Amino acid sequence: MTQENEKETNDQENMDETMSELPPVTFESFIFNLYNIALLNLGYRDPESGKIIRDLLMAKHTIDTLGMLEEKTKGNLTLPESNLMENLLYELRMNYLRALNLAQNEIKEQPVDS
């Protein structure tokens, strides 16, 4: 076996091992992934600089994506799935409004260079 073939075999074995450790994909896990992406985009403190990093456009896009999923899956979800979607969307929308308000206040408070 060549080194290249051996490396490919090891890579495949590592990937198989990693895949077997991942939880199964469920509607809830998919929704939580989008929820976490939106939360990150709403803002987090960079550990090195201490600055708040936020991308409100991407946060809104992800929240809107969840809203679209809610509309498209209406009537096809279990009650717990439907409640989860409704609650997470409400929380994200409220957090988005808070983050937007904070960002607007930060802009107003910046000194104007003369």
N, C-alpha and C positions, 0 to 999 in steps of 0.2 A: 504494500500500500504506500503510495507517495505521501509526502507531507501535506500536499494540497488536499488529497482525498481524505486524509486523516483529520485535517482541520474542518472540512465540510461535515464529516461524520460527527465530530465533537460539537460543532455549531448546531446541528440538527438535534442532537441529544440534549443540549442545553435549552434549546427552544422548546422541545417537547416537555422537559422538566418544568420550565417556567409556565407553559400553557396549562399544565396539570395543576399548578398552584393557584391559578386565577379562579375567582368565583364565576359561576355561570352568569351569562348575560341575561338580565331580566329587565322588564320595563322600568322597575323602580331603580335599578342600578344605572340605567341609561339616563333617567331623569335626574338622579343625584349627580351624575357626571356633568350634565349641563348646568345644574344648579351651582356646583363648585366652580365651574369656569366663570359663570356670571359673578359669583362672590369675589373671585380673584380680580376680575376686571373692575369691580366696584371700588377696590382699593385695598392695598396692603402696604405695610412699612418695609422698605428695603433694609435688610439687616446691616448692610455695609454703610450706606449713606444716611440711613435714618429717615429718608424722604418717603412720602406717601406716593406710591405708584398706582395710577388708575387709568383705565381706558373706558370711559363712559359710553363711547360709541359701540364698542364690542360688547359691553355689558347689556346695553339696550338691545342689540341684535340678538344676543343669546336669550334674553328675556322674551323678546318677540317670537323667537323660534319656539320656546316652550309654550307661549300663548297659541301659536299656530298648531302645535301638537295637541294642545288641549281641545281646540276646536275640531280638528280632524279626527280625534279619537273619541269624541263625545258619543256616548251610548255604547261604546265598545270596551270600556274599562270596568274593572271590578270597583265596588264602592271604596275599598281602601286605596286603590290606584287613583281613582278620581279625587278623593279627599287629599291625597298626597300632592297631586298636581295643583289642586286649588290652593292649598296651604303654602306650598313652596313658591308659587307665582305671586301670591299676596305678599309674602315676606320679601321676595326679590324686588317687587315693584315699590314697596315702601322704602327699602334700602336704597334703591335707585334714586328716589326722590330726595332722600337725605343726602346722598353723595352728590347729586346735582346741586342742591342747595349749598353744601359745603364748598364745592368747586366754584360756584358763582360768588360766594362770599370771599374766598381766597383771592379771586381776580379783583374784586372791589377794594380789598385791603392792600394790594400791592402798591408800593410807592411809584409815583409817576416821575420819570427822569426828566429833569428840566434842562 
